[in-house]
Structures are given as structure tokens and as C-alpha cells.
Amino acid sequence: METFGARLRRAMDERGPLCVGVDPHPSLLAAWGLRDDPDGLATFCGRVVAAVEDRVAIVKPQSAFFERHGSRGIATLESTIRQFKNAGVLVLLDVKRGDIGSTVRAYADAYLDPSSPLYVDAITASPYLGVGSLAPMFETAAKHGGGVFVLALTSNPEGPYVQHAVAADGRTVAQSVIDEISQLNRGAEPLGSFGLVVGATVGVTGHDLSGVGGPMLAPGLGAQGGRPDDLRRVFSGNVSAVLPSYSREVLKHGPDTAALRAAVERAQTECRVVLDSVAG
């Protein structure tokens, strides 16, 4: 069985590093001339799939924007996941789940077990009940060739209050998360399956990302104020596994398919230029 890290590495090499977030925000639905209801949601997602399916390595649906539409919204999420997977696109579901014991195991089964209708390649997870509490997610991901991206340094202004707090061993909370994920990836080739979420707007924080060994998702580009040049400051020389993530900045160009595709190509090119210059 091929690992998530290996599949992601190949997809990035073939299609580029860009991750497109699928965020059916009410304002986007309105801008596309769609109703903020399950039918509008389904139409939106179908058009996004058609526009980006052969142009990116990975997509990131935001589960909350589907959940707000109830059971029909979840059904649309299941359909959207299937459509992307049928097109050969990896799916990272943005759920930011975190819990303990049997509950976190149930989350793992819901998203990382192939028998689930919500089965995806990878999910986002919150480590603030302790990284160890996420062990059932890591185990299920490893068993089925999946991945988990754990929050480390987020782009929201409230994040540093927790993430920069210093623990008894002298490390920040964020560095502790980084180090534990690095351990999970040790020895993995060509890329580990356990990643981090590091916001594109966090700037120079003094945290050591050099030994992660897995992918690093960089949200915050576009509508949240981040630009591709910000990736230089955040990731320094460790850019080979960075996944710059755009959502509304790309999706605002819909519903026209050609305009959406052009926006994806622009974002892909801009990020590639920056990341290649750092790597070089």
C-alpha cells in the first residue's frame, strides 16, 4: 500500500504544490448567483470540481460550510469527495478534529477508514488535548495509507497566545507539536504522511521546521492577507514540502470555468516561482 506522503509527493511533482480550498462561503454562493441552500452548494461544488480537477495536486474542502446545510450538505460533501477522487485529486478534509479515547477513534474511522462514505486522503487535526491524544488518528492513517495535518502555527491573531506559550521543558507549545510530528515522520521516504498547518502570515517566529519530514500546509494566502513572498519568511530553506493554500482568492473568479482555471494557474505559478527561488 502506497503511503499518503508518497502519493502527495508524486502529485506535487506532477501538478505543482498548490492546494485549493473548497469553501462554499455564503458570500461566494451569492457572488456566483447561487442560493445559500443545499442546491446552490451542490452546483457550486460541481463547478469547482470541473474547473480544478486536473490542475492541482490536492484540494481542501472546509467541512463546516457543508455541515451548516445539514444532512443534504453532508451528502454533497460525500459527492464532492468522490468526484475529486475519481479525477485523481487528493482530498484533505479541513475538520480540525481533536478529542480523546473512543471519540477521537470514531473521528479517525469517519474520515480515514476506506469503509466510510466520508473517507478522504487526509484530515486536519487539533493537538490541544495533547498530540498523544491524536494517536488513533495517526494509527488509522498509517493502516490505510492516509495522512493527518496537525495545527502548529496558525494565522489567526489569537493563536500565539497558546502556541507561543513556553512549557516546562523550555519549548513552546508549537515547537513541541512540531517535534512530535517530526518523530512520526522519521525515516519516511520520499515524504512523511504526517503534516503541520503553518499559516503563511505568521512571519519569522524562531521555530525550527527543518526536521519535519512531512508536508506543511500554508493557509492564509489571498483573502486572509498572505502573499506568496510571505512563504520565504515563514519556511526559509525548508520549502520542498510546502503546500500553499488558496480558497476565496481563487474561487471569487467563478462561476466562469475559464476564469477559475486562469486563477488557479496564476496562483500556482506565483507560488512555484517563490518556492523555487528559496529552494535554489
LINGIMO-V176134 format. One record per residue. OMEGA is omega in whole degrees, -180 to 180 (999 if undefined). Layout:
OMEGA + OMEGA
This chain:
-180 + -179 + 175 + -180 + 179 + 179 + -179 + 180 + 179 + -180 + 178 + 179 + -177 + -171 + -178 + -172 + -170 + 170 + 177 + 177 + 178 + -175 + -179 + -179 + 180 + -180 + 177 + 177 + 179 + -180 + 178 + -179 + -178 + 175 + 176 + -179 + -177 + 179 + 177 + 178 + -178 + 179 + 179 + -176 + 178 + 179 + 178 + 178 + -178 + -175 + -170 + -168 + -178 + -173 + -179 + 180 + -171 + 176 + -175 + 174 + 176 + -172 + -174 + -178 + 173 + -178 + -177 + 178 + 175 + -173 + 179 + 176 + 177 + 177 + 177 + 176 + 178 + 180 + -179 + 177 + -180 + -179 + 179 + -179 + 177 + 178 + 178 + 179 + 176 + -178 + 174 + -178 + -178 + -179 + 178 + -180 + 176 + 180 + -179 + 169 + -175 + -180 + 180 + 175 + 178 + 175 + 179 + 179 + -177 + -172 + -171 + 176 + -177 + 180 + -178 + 175 + 178 + -178 + 179 + 180 + -177 + 177 + 169 + -177 + 178 + -175 + -167 + 161 + -177 + -180 + 180 + 180 + -180 + -176 + 177 + 176 + 180 + -178 + -179 + 177 + -179 + -179 + -173 + 178 + -180 + -179 + 177 + 176 + -174 + 178 + 179 + 180 + -173 + -172 + 179 + -175 + 180 + -173 + -176 + -180 + 178 + -170 + 179 + 177 + -175 + -180 + -176 + -179 + 177 + 178 + 172 + 176 + -180 + -179 + 176 + 177 + 180 + -177 + -180 + 177 + 177 + 178 + 180 + -177 + -173 + 178 + -179 + 178 + -2 + -179 + 177 + -177 + -179 + -171 + 178 + 169 + -179 + -175 + -179 + -176 + -175 + 178 + 179 + -175 + -178 + 178 + -177 + 179 + -170 + -175 + -174 + 178 + 180 + -177 + 178 + 179 + -177 + 175 + 178 + 178 + 176 + -173 + -180 + 172 + -179 + 177 + -179 + 180 + 179 + -179 + 178 + -176 + -175 + -170 + 177 + -176 + -175 + -171 + -172 + -178 + 179 + 178 + 177 + -174 + 175 + 175 + -175 + 180 + 176 + -172 + 180 + -179 + 175 + 9 + -178 + -176 + -179 + 180 + 177 + 180 + 179 + 178 + 177 + -179 + 178 + -180 + 179 + -179 + -179 + -180 + 179 + -179 + -179 + -177 + 178 + -179 + 178 + -179 + -178 + 999
